[in-house]
Amino acid sequence: MALQPSFRPVLTREPWPEGSRETAEALHRLLTIDNRQWHALKGQPQRRAAEQIAAALVQLLDPANPAHAPVATPQRQQAIALLEHGLGWLRGELKDPGCPSHGH
């Protein structure tokens, strides 16, 4: 008896697996640092980086951002900017800018 592979990729015309965008949005919502959390989390650059990288993933998976577009779309440009910002936090190049509500 021949062994059957337990996983076979589903070929589709869609560039991303079903539910990818929704999953990325849920992750971004989970990682977003709001004003109430800022003081507690401002000293955690990895947390800020994760928030930015998740936001970049949402932009990359945006349906208005065709996967095969020959030019950089606004969504791709935003994803690149968010990734660079996240990398800045990871590298320690960016620091806490101060609490937004204190007018700093």
C-alpha positions as CSV (number, residue, x, y, z in Angstrom):
1,M,0.0,0.0,0.0
2,A,1.4,3.4,-1.0
3,L,1.6,6.2,1.6
4,Q,-0.7,9.1,0.9
5,P,0.8,12.6,1.6
6,S,-1.1,14.2,4.5
7,F,-0.8,17.7,3.0
8,R,-1.3,18.8,-0.5
9,P,-1.1,22.5,-1.3
10,V,-4.3,23.9,-2.8
11,L,-3.6,25.7,-6.0
12,T,-5.5,28.9,-6.4
13,R,-5.4,32.1,-8.3
14,E,-5.5,34.0,-5.0
15,P,-2.0,35.3,-4.0
16,W,-2.6,34.6,-0.3
17,P,-4.2,31.8,1.6
18,E,-7.9,32.3,2.5
19,G,-8.2,34.3,5.8
20,S,-4.7,35.7,5.7
21,R,-5.8,39.3,5.7
22,E,-8.3,38.8,8.5
23,T,-5.7,36.9,10.5
24,A,-3.1,39.7,10.0
25,E,-5.6,42.3,11.1
26,A,-6.5,40.3,14.2
27,L,-2.8,40.1,15.1
28,H,-2.3,43.8,14.5
29,R,-5.3,44.6,16.8
30,L,-3.8,42.3,19.4
31,L,-0.4,43.9,19.3
32,T,-1.5,47.6,18.9
33,I,-0.3,49.7,21.8
34,D,-3.0,52.2,22.8
35,N,-2.7,55.4,24.9
36,R,-3.6,53.5,28.1
37,Q,-0.8,50.9,27.5
38,W,1.9,53.3,26.4
39,H,3.4,54.0,29.8
40,A,3.6,50.3,30.7
41,L,5.0,49.2,27.3
42,K,7.1,52.1,26.2
43,G,10.3,50.5,27.5
44,Q,9.8,47.4,25.3
45,P,11.2,48.0,21.9
46,Q,10.4,44.5,20.7
47,R,6.7,45.1,21.4
48,R,6.7,48.3,19.4
49,A,8.6,46.6,16.6
50,A,6.0,43.7,16.6
51,E,3.2,46.3,16.3
52,Q,4.8,47.9,13.3
53,I,5.7,44.7,11.6
54,A,2.1,43.4,12.0
55,A,0.8,46.7,10.5
56,A,3.2,46.2,7.6
57,L,1.8,42.7,7.0
58,V,-1.7,44.1,6.9
59,Q,-0.6,46.5,4.2
60,L,1.1,43.8,2.2
61,L,-2.0,41.6,2.3
62,D,-4.4,44.5,1.3
63,P,-6.6,43.4,-1.6
64,A,-5.9,46.8,-3.3
65,N,-2.2,45.8,-3.4
66,P,-2.0,43.3,-6.3
67,A,0.7,40.7,-5.7
68,H,1.9,40.9,-9.2
69,A,1.8,44.6,-9.8
70,P,4.9,45.8,-11.7
71,V,5.2,49.0,-9.7
72,A,5.3,49.7,-6.0
73,T,1.8,50.4,-4.9
74,P,1.0,52.8,-2.0
75,Q,0.3,49.8,0.2
76,R,3.7,48.4,-0.6
77,Q,5.4,51.7,0.1
78,Q,3.5,51.9,3.5
79,A,4.5,48.3,4.3
80,I,8.2,49.1,3.6
81,A,8.0,52.2,5.8
82,L,6.4,50.2,8.6
83,L,9.0,47.5,8.3
84,E,11.8,50.0,8.4
85,H,10.3,51.6,11.5
86,G,9.9,48.2,13.2
87,L,13.6,47.4,12.4
88,G,14.6,50.8,13.9
89,W,12.9,49.7,17.2
90,L,14.6,46.2,17.0
91,R,18.0,47.7,16.3
92,G,17.7,50.2,19.2
93,E,17.8,53.2,16.8
94,L,14.4,54.4,17.9
95,K,13.4,55.3,21.5
96,D,10.3,56.2,23.4
97,P,9.2,59.6,22.0
98,G,7.3,60.4,25.2
99,C,3.7,60.1,26.1
100,P,1.4,61.5,23.3
101,S,-1.1,62.8,25.9
102,H,1.6,64.9,27.7
103,G,2.3,67.1,24.7
104,H,5.9,66.1,24.7
